[in-house]
Amino acid sequence: MSTSTQQQAKSTRGGIGAIRSVAQPLSVSGPSAGTAILPATVVAVTGTAGAPSFLLGLLAGGLVVYVLSSLARHFSSDGSLYFYAGIIGTTKLALLTGWIYLLTYLGFAGSVLSNEANFVNVALEYAKLPSISWPLVALVIWAICLYVVWRGAEFSTGFQVVVECLGIAALLLVGVTVLATGGDHGIHLGEAFSLSGVHGGKLFLGMAIALGSFGGFESGASLSEETHSARRTVPASMWISLLISGALYVFACVFITLGFPSLEALAASPAPLFALGERHFGTWAAFVMTSVVVIAGMSTVSAATTGAVRTLNAMWRDGLFGRRLTSTGVPPMVIGICGAAILGLSIGFARYPAYLAFEYVAAAAALLLTTSYLAVVMLSVYWFARVRSTIGVVIAVLASAVLGYSLWSSVYPAPEAPFSYLPYIDLALVAVGVCYLAFAGKAVRRVDSSTHWQAARTERDRLIEAARPRKMLR
């Protein structure tokens, strides 16, 4: 049996079921930790309530999920976007997309690691305890999360299920309490969805932030080769993750907006979720809630690290770096390389406050994620045309337009420094990948001949052939 056939067989009898398959992408999007600060961020950026932006983000995410879930129904690999780009595009496009996608995962893991350290000190402040140097806190959390990843997919996804459920429960408790007690000045849902005074550019910029928040809904594909009936389970996990995460973010925006006296007060709050928890439950309850969010955030770090490890492993085993990896599972060397990069993207910003370290790296990663989505979605227009799916072509074109505008509105007009430098940093990183591929013809040919691509290419050609109209027999 060939290696590719073994991988296809493994993907139908792996150890990860439906719930754990959802845990991976849901943890990457991290609604329990993200809702602690992002509603205030969107208000500060758009000047209006965040719920409309997150609703637009949910709709945009639906277009992208339609495209990616359609591919996942036919092609199963831990390489995720890297693999999809190669099947419907070329090997060079696959490697460039894989490089961008790898950087995205590393950036998200590193940024959330910094944010985790920030939240630990917030919890210590609630408990009236002395703060700890945030890089030291980040180092401890990094070690725990790397251990979780090293234990394997079944252990890490089980960990993610437990801790993310704790975080979501804390979020729902605060939200229901705020709404049940009438918020700050009564429940007027129109305030939470108001578009008064906002123009389209700002609204779509908010949508870009929202889409970045939902980002990772395809992350279950990174565990395809260990997932039961992956061609059914992974597409379903994409939709379920998007809907759960999107609904939680919209719900959080609604009750947080109604819980503050004004949008200005909300925009000025560094952690509005914790502020509402303290107001309604007291300081010690806020301490417990912050601690729960810290624990839940560990699932985000471990899930993003898993995505990075699986992406790098997929490219490495295909022969990108010369010798192909032939061992089953993920070698500790790959985990160590990704872990070192993630730690560097966190404590490398040690001279800045932890929240700024989070914002800088997360913003750069969000731009890269949108770019990787855009690459695959644009390639899928031609793919859907080849398999004669008119609906697929229309949705892929719409998704490309939304992602393209989202990317443009994120960089123009240019935000204030240092955020204005981030697009150039991202462009430089993409240029590194382009330059490497320009002189790496041997590596590209080696990857192109990898046995992991053969079964998928056979399936691709079969689907294209089946879609061709048959000539009428005389």
N, C-alpha and C positions, 0 to 999 in steps of 0.2 A: 504494500500500500504506500503511495507517495505521501510526502510530507503534507502537501496541500489537502489530499483526501483525508489524512488523519485529522487535520485541523477542522475540516468540514464536519467529520464525524463527531469530534470532540464538542463542537458547538451545539450539538443536539442532545448531549448527555452530560453536560457540565454540572457543577455543583451549585450554581447560583440560580435561584428561582425568581419569580416575578417580583416579590417584595424587595428582595435585595438588589434586583436589577434597577428598580426605581430609586433605591437608597443612594446609589452612586451619583446619578445626575442631580437628584434633589439636594444632595449634600454639596455638590459643586456650586449650585446656585445659592445655597446657604440662606434661605429666607429668615430663619430664626435670628441669625447674626446680622444679616444685611438690613433688615427692617429696623434695627436699632438706630441707624444713622441715615440711611438713604432717603427716607421721606423728607428729611430736613435738607438734604443735598439738592434734591429735585426742586424744592420750593425756592432755595437760594439761587438756583440756576435759571429757572423759568419765571419766577415771580408769581406763580399761581399754584394752586393745590396740586399735589402730585398724582392723585388718582387718574385724571385724564391721560397723563403721560404713560402711566403703567398700563392702562387699558390699551393705548396705542401700541405699546411694547408687546403686550400679550397677542394682539392681532398680527403684528409683524413676526413675532416668534412662531405663530401658527403657520405662516407662509413658509418659513424656513424649515419647520418640523415636517411639513408635508413633503418637501423635497428630500430631506435626509431620511425620513422614515420609509419613503418609497425605495431609496437605495438600500436601506438596511434590510428590507424584505427579500432582497435578492443576493446581497453580498455581505458576508459575515467575516470580520477580521478585527483583531485588537487595534489595528492601525487607524480605525475610524476615518476621519476626514482625509488623512494621508492616503488611505486605501481607496476611498471613494474617488478622490481626484485622479488616481492612477488608472482606475477602471474606466471612467468616462472621459478621461483626458489622456495625458502622456506621463511617462515616468518622470521627466523633469518637473512637470507641474505637480506631480505627487510629492516629490522630494521637497520642492519649495513650499508647498502647502503644509507638509509635515513639519518643516522647520519652523514656520510661523505658528503652527498649532502647538508645537512643543514649547515655544517661548511663551505662548499664552498660558498654558498650564503652570509653567514655572513661575510666571509673574503673579498669577492668582494665588498660588500657594504661598509665595513669599510675602505678598501684600497682606493676606489674611493672617499670616503668622505675626506680622507687626501689629495688626489690629487686635489680635488676641492678647498680646502683651499690654496693649493700651487698656483693654477691658479689665485685665487682672488688676492693674493699678487703680482703675475706677472702683472695683470691688473693695480693694483695700482702703480706699478713701471713705467709702460708705461705712466700713467697719472701724474707721478711725485708727487704722494701722499705718505704719510708715510704708512709703512706696519702695519699690525695688527697681533697680536699673532695668529698663525695658529690654535691652538686648539679652540680658541674663535670663529674663523670663521667656523670651522668644527661644533661646537655646534649649531650655527645659521642655517647652511645648513641642519644639521641633523633634527632639529625641523621642518623645512619646509617640508622635505621629509617624515618624519613620519606622518605629518598631511595629506599629499597627500595619503599615504597608508591607513590611518585611514578612509578617505572618501569613500573608497571602490574601487572595480575593475574598474567600469565604469569611475569614476572620474580620477583615476590614469592612466589608459590607454589613456584617452583623453588628459591628461596633457603630457604624453609621446609622443603622436603623434605630438603635437604642437612644443615642445621644441627640439625633435630630428630632426624634419624637419628643424628648424632654424640652428642647428649645421651642418647638411649635406649641406645645402645651402651655409654656410660659407666655408666649405671644398671645394665644387665644384668651388666656385668663385675664391679661391686662386689657385686651380689646373689648371683651364682653363687659368687664367691669366699668370701663370708661363710658361705653354706650348705655349701660344700664343705669348709671348715675347721672346721665344727661350731659356728659362732656363738660366743657368749661362754661358754655352759655346756651345749653339746649341743643337738641339734635336737629340740625338742619342740613340734610344731605346735599342740598344745592350748593352749600359752601364747599363741600369736599370735592365737587365736580365742576366748580366754576371755572370758566375760561375768560373771565372779565379782565381786560387789559393785556392779554398775552397775544403775541403774533405767532404766525406759523413756524418761523425759524426756531424760536425758543421752545415751542411745544415739541417740535421734532427733536430738538436737542435733548429734552427730557425723555423722549421716547428712546433715544440712543442710550441714555443712562439706564433706562428701564430694561432695554434689551440686553445690555451688558449684565444687569442683575440676574436676568433669567438665564444668561449664558451658561452653557454646560448641559443643556437638556439632552444633548446627543451623547453625553459622556458614558452612558450605559454601553455604547458600542465598543468602548475600550475594554470591556470584559466579555465580548462576544464569544470568545473561544472557551469560556468556562460557564456559559449561560445555557440553561435548559431551553431547547427550541428557540435558539437565538433569533431566527428570522421572524418569529412571531413576538417573542418577548421584548426584544430590543426596540422595535418600532412602537410597541405599546408603552414602554417605559418613557420614550421621548414625549409622547402626548400627555401621559399622566404627570410626569415631572413638570412640564410647562404649565399645565392647568393648575396643579397644586401650588406651585411656586408663584405663578401669576396671581392666583386668587388671594394668597396670603399677603403679597405685596400691596395689592389694591385694598384689601381689608385694613392693612396696617396704615396705609395712607389716609383712609377715611377716618378711623378712630383717632389717629394721632393729630390730624388736622382739626377735628372737632374737640380734641382734648386741650388745645392751646388757645389762648385768648385771641391770637392773630397770627397771620402768616409770617409777619416780621419776627414775632417771638419764636415761632417754630424754626425759622431759618437760622436764628441765632443760637439754637440749642445744639450742643455738641453730641448729645445722645438722648433724643426725645423719648424713646421708649423707656429708658431707665428713669427719666424725670417723671413720667406719668406713673410708673410703678411706685416711685417714692411718694408721690403726692397721694395716691389712693391706698397704699398699703403700709407706708412707713419706710424708714431708712433700712431696717434689717431685711424687710421684704425686697427692697431694691438690691441689697447685697446678695441675697439668694438668687434673685433673677439674673443679675449680672454674672454670677458664678455659673448658672445654668447655661447662659449664652456663651460663656467661655468654653464650657465643655462641649456645647453643640458646635462651636466654631472649630474644634479639633476635627470634627467629621469633615468639614470643608477642606481643611489643610490636608488631611489624609486622602480624601477623594481626589483633590486636584493633583496631589503627588502621584497617586495611582494612575491618573490620566497621563501625566508626563512620562512616568516609567513605562507604561504600555506603548505609548507613541514612539519613544526612543528605542525600545526593544524591538518593535515591529520593523523600524528602518534598519536597525543594526543586524537583525537576523537575515534581512534581505541582502546584506553584503555591502551596505553603504561605506563602512569603514574598513573594507578589505575582507578579513576572515569572517565568515558567516557564523552566527551563534546557532549551535545545533542542539543545545540542551533544552529540555522541556521547562516550562515556567519562565520566570524572570530571574536572571543571574543577579546575585548581590551587587556585582560591579555596576550594573545599570541603575539599581536603587541608590547606590552610593553617589554616583555622578549627579543624578537628579537632586538628591538630598543636599549635596554640597552647593549646587546652584541656587536652590531655594533658600538655604540659610544665608547665602551671600546677598540675595535680593531683599533680605529682611535686615539683618544686622549690618549690612554694608551701608545703610543709612542711619547708623547709630548716632551721628551728630545731630540728627533732626529729631523732633518729637515723634513718638510712635504713630500718631494719627496722620502726620504728614508723610511718613514713610509708607503708610498704607495708601494714601491718596495718590502719590506719585506713581507707584508701581502698578496699582490697580487701574489707573487711568490709561497707562501705556498698554497694559494687558488687554483692556477692553477694546482699544483700537485694533490690536492685533487679532483678537477674536472675531471682530466684525469683518476684518480683511479675509480671514480664513473662511468664514461663512460665505462671503461674497464670491470668493474664488470657486468654491464647489457649486454654489447656486448658479453662477453664470455658466459653468461647464455643463450643468444639468439641462440648460435650455436646449443645447444640441442633442443631449442624451434623450430627452423626452421626444424631440422631433424624430430621432432615429427609431424609437419604439412606437411612434405614431400615437402619442398621448397628447391630445390637444389641451386638455385641462392641465396636464403637467407643464406644458410649454407656457401657458398663460400664467400659472401660479409662479413658475420659476422666473418669468420676466418681471412680474410684480414684486417678487421677493428681491430680485436684483436691484430694481429701482429703489425700493425702500431701504435696503442695506447701503446702496450707493449714496443716497441722500443722507442717511443717518451718519455715514462716515464723513461726508463733506461738512455737514452741519456741526460735527464735533470738532472740526479744525478751522472752520471759517464762519464768521469772523474769528480771528485768533484769540484764544483766551489769554488771561494775564499770565505773565511769567511766574513760576517756571513751567506751568502747564503748556505754554506755547512752544516749549522746546521738545515736548514728548513726541509729536508727530515726526520730527526730524530724527530723533533717536530710533524710533520704530523703522523709519525709512532706511537708516543706516544698517539696522539689523537685517532687514529684508535684502538690502544690497549685498550683505555678506553672503547670504544664501545664493543670490544670483551669481555673484562672482565665483563662488565655489563650483557651481554647476557648469559654468562656462569653461572651466578647465578640468572637469572631473568626468570626462567622457567614459573612461574605463569603469569608474564606480557606477555611473548611470547604466551602462550595459550590464554590469554584474547584477544590479538590482532588477533590471528588466528581465533577466533570465531566471530570477528566483522562482523556486517551485511553489511558493506561497501565492503567486499570481495566476498560476496556470488554470486551476479549477474555476476561479472567478472569471477569467477571460473566456473560458469555454461557456460558462453560463451567460456572460454578456453577449457573446456571438449568437447563442441559441435564442435569446430574447429578441435580438435585432432581426434574426432570420424569421422567427415566428410572427413578427409584426409586419413583415413584407406582404403586400397583396399577392395572392396566387393568381397566375394566369389561368384563364378559363380553358378547360380541355376541349379540344375539337372532337 
